[in-house]
Amino acid sequence: MRTAFTVALRTEITATSPWVPMRMGAGIVQITGERPADPSVRFAAMVLAATSP
């Protein structure tokens, strides 16, 4: 994300292929971000997509 030609947020998105062991799950998505000017400001979220048989 850029504001006034400066990088305001550096992000990374990671996703796994939906592999369904024993028909209990569907995949994982991870999102991380940090402010380049102040690396102590961070954000992280992980989501496990799940289904039931």
Secondary structure, 3 states (H helix, E strand, C coil): CEECCEECCEEEEEECCCCCHHHCEEEEEEEEEEECCEEEEEEEEEEEEECCC
